[in-house]
Amino acid sequence: MTSDLRRQLILRAAKCCFARHGYNGTTTKSVAAAAAISEALLFKHFPSKA
């Protein structure tokens, strides 16, 4: 999978989590789980939740 495609999948998962739980109720761990990746890989693409 390309880096750009992985990034898009993470963004889609994050939007879904934010819609369900709000920004404050969403953790990077929950975004990683929704994207079926490790939290470390999430931080490789995005340095913070913001």
N, C-alpha and C positions, 0 to 999 in steps of 0.2 A: 504494500500500500504506500502511496506517495505521501510525503509530509503534508502537502496541501489537502489531500483527501482526508487524512487523519485529523487535521486541524478543523475541517468542516464538520466531521462527525462529532468532534468534541464540542464545537459551538452548538450544534443541534441538540446534543444531550444537555448542555448547560441551559439552553433556552427552555427546554422541557422542565428541567428541575426548578428553574426560577419561576416558571408559570405555576407549577404545583405548590411550591413551598415558599416562594418569595426569595428575595436576595438574601436576607438575613437568615432564613431557614435552610438555605442551601449551603452545603459544605463542598470543598474540593474533593473530598472522599466520595460524596454522593454523585458528583458529576463524573468522576472517574469510573465509578461502578456503572452508571447509566451508559457510558461510552464503551464499557467492557475493556478498560485499560487500567494500568496501575496509576496510582497517584503521582509517582515519579515521572511517568511518561507525560501526564497532564502538565506537570511543571516544566517539562522540557519544551512544550509548545507555548505555555502561558505562565509567566513568572508569578502571577498572583490571581486571586479570584476576580479582582477588579478588571 
